């Protein structure tokens, strides 16, 4: 029996996606750092032949820049989730202002005129980013489970009964 590889990926995402996605991001960052370290030492040795580079500098540069790549990827992933929360919250506020005139309705609350200022919009966006950052693990569980379920349903070869 032939198993579609996308079904296997779907099962992994469905059950272990909340672990696999951050792990894949950090491993990719470390791998890019290792390759960057090796290429940097190679670039120096090719373009500056008067500099004598010892053999141990290749693994040293790979280890140092691999660790740096791992840290950068981990931080950028968290920053990307925060930025996504900010943009999502700002889009939600813009939609609520357009459809329900939210800021004008909030003027009659204790917020007063603060609801009409750009500071309220900034506060709304930063709050959304902070909430999404706090709920990062649950977000990854839901999104990866949905992605895995879609991959399984589309590629398992099941047919509709009707």
KOLVO-209798 format. One record per residue (C-alpha): z negated, y negated, x; residue in one letter. Coordinates in steps of 0.5 Angstrom, whole numbers, padded with zeros to 4 digits, m for minus. Layout:
# residues N
    pz    py    px type
     Z     Y     X    a
...
This chain:
# residues 162
    pz    py    px type
  0000  0000  0000    x
  0002 m0007  0003    x
 m0003 m0012  0002    x
 m0001 m0019  0002    x
 m0004 m0023  0008    x
 m0005 m0029  0003    x
 m0010 m0025 m0001    x
 m0014 m0023  0005    x
 m0014 m0031  0007    x
 m0016 m0032 m0001    x
 m0022 m0027  0000    x
 m0025 m0030  0006    x
 m0024 m0037  0003    x
 m0027 m0034 m0004    x
 m0033 m0031  0000    x
 m0034 m0034  0006    x
 m0030 m0041  0006    x
 m0037 m0045  0006    x
 m0038 m0042  0013    x
 m0031 m0041  0015    x
 m0028 m0048  0014    x
 m0033 m0052  0019    x
 m0033 m0046  0024    x
 m0025 m0047  0024    x
 m0026 m0054  0025    x
 m0031 m0054  0031    x
 m0027 m0048  0034    x
 m0021 m0052  0034    x
 m0024 m0058  0037    x
 m0027 m0054  0042    x
 m0020 m0051  0044    x
 m0017 m0057  0044    x
 m0022 m0060  0049    x
 m0021 m0054  0053    x
 m0013 m0055  0053    x
 m0014 m0062  0055    x
 m0019 m0061  0061    x
 m0014 m0056  0064    x
 m0008 m0061  0062    x
 m0012 m0067  0065    x
 m0013 m0063  0072    x
 m0006 m0060  0072    x
 m0004 m0067  0071    x
 m0008 m0070  0077    x
 m0006 m0065  0081    x
  0002 m0065  0080    x
  0002 m0073  0080    x
 m0002 m0074  0085    x
 m0001 m0069  0091    x
 m0005 m0073  0096    x
 m0012 m0071  0092    x
 m0014 m0064  0094    x
 m0017 m0061  0087    x
 m0021 m0055  0088    x
 m0020 m0049  0084    x
 m0027 m0049  0081    x
 m0025 m0056  0077    x
 m0020 m0052  0072    x
 m0026 m0048  0069    x
 m0031 m0054  0070    x
 m0026 m0059  0066    x
 m0025 m0054  0061    x
 m0032 m0053  0060    x
 m0034 m0060  0060    x
 m0028 m0063  0055    x
 m0029 m0056  0051    x
 m0036 m0058  0049    x
 m0034 m0066  0048    x
 m0028 m0063  0044    x
 m0033 m0059  0040    x
 m0038 m0065  0039    x
 m0032 m0070  0037    x
 m0029 m0065  0032    x
 m0036 m0064  0029    x
 m0038 m0071  0028    x
 m0031 m0073  0025    x
 m0031 m0067  0020    x
 m0038 m0071  0018    x
 m0034 m0078  0018    x
 m0028 m0075  0014    x
 m0033 m0073  0009    x
 m0037 m0079  0008    x
 m0030 m0083  0008    x
 m0027 m0079  0003    x
 m0034 m0080 m0001    x
 m0033 m0088  0000    x
 m0026 m0088 m0003    x
 m0027 m0083 m0008    x
 m0033 m0088 m0011    x
 m0029 m0094 m0010    x
 m0023 m0091 m0014    x
 m0028 m0089 m0019    x
 m0031 m0096 m0020    x
 m0024 m0099 m0020    x
 m0022 m0094 m0026    x
 m0028 m0095 m0030    x
 m0027 m0103 m0029    x
 m0020 m0102 m0031    x
 m0022 m0097 m0037    x
 m0029 m0099 m0039    x
 m0030 m0106 m0036    x
 m0036 m0103 m0033    x
 m0038 m0110 m0028    x
 m0038 m0114 m0035    x
 m0042 m0109 m0038    x
 m0047 m0109 m0033    x
 m0048 m0117 m0033    x
 m0053 m0116 m0039    x
 m0057 m0111 m0035    x
 m0062 m0113 m0029    x
 m0057 m0113 m0024    x
 m0054 m0119 m0027    x
 m0049 m0123 m0023    x
 m0049 m0118 m0018    x
 m0045 m0113 m0021    x
 m0039 m0118 m0021    x
 m0039 m0119 m0013    x
 m0036 m0115 m0008    x
 m0043 m0113 m0005    x
 m0044 m0109 m0011    x
 m0037 m0105 m0010    x
 m0039 m0104 m0003    x
 m0046 m0101 m0005    x
 m0042 m0097 m0010    x
 m0037 m0094 m0004    x
 m0043 m0093  0001    x
 m0047 m0089 m0004    x
 m0041 m0085 m0006    x
 m0040 m0083  0001    x
 m0048 m0082  0002    x
 m0048 m0077 m0004    x
 m0042 m0073 m0002    x
 m0045 m0073  0005    x
 m0051 m0070  0003    x
 m0048 m0065 m0002    x
 m0043 m0063  0004    x
 m0045 m0056  0004    x
 m0044 m0055 m0004    x
 m0038 m0059 m0004    x
 m0035 m0054  0001    x
 m0037 m0048 m0003    x
 m0034 m0050 m0009    x
 m0027 m0053 m0006    x
 m0027 m0046 m0001    x
 m0028 m0042 m0007    x
 m0023 m0045 m0012    x
 m0018 m0045 m0006    x
 m0019 m0038 m0005    x
 m0019 m0036 m0012    x
 m0012 m0039 m0013    x
 m0009 m0036 m0007    x
 m0012 m0029 m0010    x
 m0009 m0030 m0017    x
 m0002 m0033 m0014    x
 m0001 m0028 m0009    x
 m0004 m0021 m0011    x
  0002 m0019 m0015    x
 m0001 m0019 m0022    x
  0003 m0020 m0028    x
  0002 m0023 m0035    x
  0001 m0018 m0040    x
  0004 m0023 m0046    x
